[in-house]
């Protein structure tokens, strides 16, 4: 907190406190454990995170610029093992209309049949996208589609690069009744490790991150009107939301 505050240029003043002698009990705090916690925080703030805060416009601009830079080799660098997990998570569906919110180079859409539309705001990524689906340059938090337009919406490895979870609301809006929403993102417990691997160039850099807690995602999907099922394949977590009918949502 001190480092983040200093980055923002806020003056810091320490207020001393006086603690009495221990009346009883036993100290449970581990010196080594706390040292590791502090070390991780310092690594995160000093060595990895370039900014302590991103507003909505700045973060989206940074993400767009980053993916434009890596667009030519983005598809080649995505690990096949990771993509296989994502493919298996949506392999049981045969939807008529599919939308990929944050489609990148269209890899996930290439596994699916039916009418497929990919949305991304990186023009360069879409120029190098796979043939077959239709692609639209747009913000996934404001996709230009009518209500109840799709049977399946996917948003894979995207929300950690967004300033909010508004994409969940938009997915619910554009899905037909009983439509399926598949979302995946990194488990925040692995956030520091993933960022460190990116910093060391051992993993494809993926731009600014805002790691989301599973509870936050589940609550958002449930409040929006999805019946939510969550499962994990570390370091990735997957969430499946099923949209009820209008009457079911009213009762909910």
N, C-alpha and C positions, 0 to 999 in steps of 0.2 A: 504493500500500500504506500509505503514511503517513497519508493522509486517511482511509482505511477504518479503520485502527487507532485514530485519534483519535476517530472517530465512536462506536466501541465503548467509549470511555473508558479505554483501555489506556495506561499510561504508556510513553513512548517515550524511549529513551536512545541516543545515537549513540556508537558505538565507533570511535575514529579508527584509521586504518591508515596505514602508511608504505610508499610504493612507490618502488622504485629507478628510476634513469634507464633509459630505453629502450635496450636493447642493440642493437636493429636493427629492420628492417622498416619499415612505413609505417602511419600512422593512417588507418583507413577509415571511422570514424564521421563521419557528416554532421551538422554543427551544426544546420542547418535541419530535417533529417529528425527528429532527436531532439527539437527544439523542438516540432514538430508532434505527435509522440507524447505528450509531456508535456502539451501543450495539450489534446489530445483526452481524456486521462485526467482532467484537472482539470475539463473541461466535464461529463464523465460523472458525476463524483463530486459536484461542487458545484451545477451548474445543472439536472441532469436527474434523477438517481437520488435518490429521497427516502430510501431506506434502503440500507445496504450489505449487509444480510443479511435473508433472509426464512426463518423456519422454516416447516414444512409447513402448520401450522394458520393462521398469520398470513397467509401468501401466498394460500392458498385463500380465506380470509375477505375479503382485500382485492380479489381478482379478482371474487368473487361480488358484493360491494358495488358495484364499478365497473360491471359489466355490468347490474346492476339499475338503476343511474342512467341508463345510455345506452340502455336497452332500447327506448324508444319510437322512436328514430331510428336504431338500429343498422342495420337492413336497408336503409334509404334511403341511408346513407352509405357502404356497402360499394361499392367501385369496380367497375363492370361489367367493365372490362378484366381486373382481377385475378380476378374470379369466372369469367370465360370460360376462363382458364388452368386453374383448378381443375376446371371442368366437362369440359374436353377430356381431363384426366388420368384421368377415370373413365368416359368416354363409350363405351368398347368393351365394357363389361360389361352383362350382363342377368341379374343375380343374383335369386334368389327371395326371399331375406331380407337386408335391409341394416340396419346400425346406424351411426349417426353419433355418435361420441364427442366431445362438445363441439359440439353442433349449432347453437347460437345460435338464430337465427330460422327455421332449417330450410331455408335457401336451397339448399344442396347436395342435400338430400333431394328437393326439388321437381323436380330434373332426372331422377330415377330412378323406375323402376317397381318392381313387386313389393311385398312387405310391408316397410314402412319404419318404423324406430324411431329417434327422436332422444333423446339423453341430454345434459342440461345441468344444472348446479346453480344457475343463475340463474332463479328462478321468474318474474321479470318478463319476461325474454327469451322464455320459453316461453308466457307469456300472449299475447305479440304474435307468436307463430310462425305460419307459413303453414299453411293447412288441408291436410289429406291424410294426413301421417304421424301416427303415435302418438308421444307425448312422455312422457318420464319425468324427474322431478327426482331426480337422483342424481349421485354423484361418479364421474367417468370412471375414476378409479383403483380403483373398487370397484363396477362395474356389476352390477346384480342379475339376471344372466342365467345360464342353465345352460351347461355346456360344449358346444361345437360347435353353437351355436344359429344362426349366421349364415354366409352365403356371402361377404359383402363387409362390411368394416369400414372406415370412413374417420375420420380425425382431422386436420382441416384448420385450420391456423393456431391450434393449441391448446397444443402442448407447451411453447412458450416462456412460457406462463402457469402451468405446473405445477412443483412443487418436485422432481419426479423423473421418470424414464421408465417408471414402473410401468404406464402405460397400454399400453405395447407388450406387456407380459406378459399383460395382461387381454385385449387384442385377440387374441392368439394362443390364449388359453384359450377364448374364445367363438366362434372361427371353426371351421367344419368343415374336414376334410381338403381340401387344395387351395384353401382359401379365400384371398381376397385382402385385404391390408391396405394402404390408401393413407394416407400421412401427408405433410403439408406443413408447412413452417415457414420463417421468414425466415433467409437466410444471415447468420451472425453478423458477417460483414464489413460488412454494412449496418446492423447493430444501432444504432450510434451515430447514423447518419443518420436512421433511422426514429424513434428516440426524440426526436431534435431536431425533426423535422417534427411529431411529436405535441405537443411542448412549445410550438412556435410556432403550434399549432392549424391547421396545414396538412394534417394527416392525422388521421383519427379516433383519439382516444386509446384505447389498448387495455389499460390497466392495467399491473400489475407484470410485468416480463419476466425470464426466465432464458434467455439465448441458448445454444443447444446446437450444439456443433461437429459437422459432418457425420460425422467419424470416430467420435464418441461414439454417434451415432444408429445408424450402420451396424453397429457392434460390438454394440450392444444388440439390434438386430433379429436379427442372425446368431446371437448367443448364445441368444436366446429360442427359435430354431427356424425363423425365416423365411429363405428364400433372398431376398436383398435386391438390388434394382436401384435406382440413384440417378441422377437427372438434375436439371439446374438450369435455371431461368428467372429470372435475377436480377431483384429481390432475393429471390425465393422458391426454395427447394429442395424437390424432391419425392422421395419414397421409396416404392417398391412392394415389399411383402413377400408372398411366396407360402408358405403353410403346407403342409409335406409331410404324408405319412401318418405314423401312429405308428411303423411300421417304419423309414421313412426317417429320422425324427428320432432313433431309437435308434442307427442307424448313424452319424448325424452326431455 
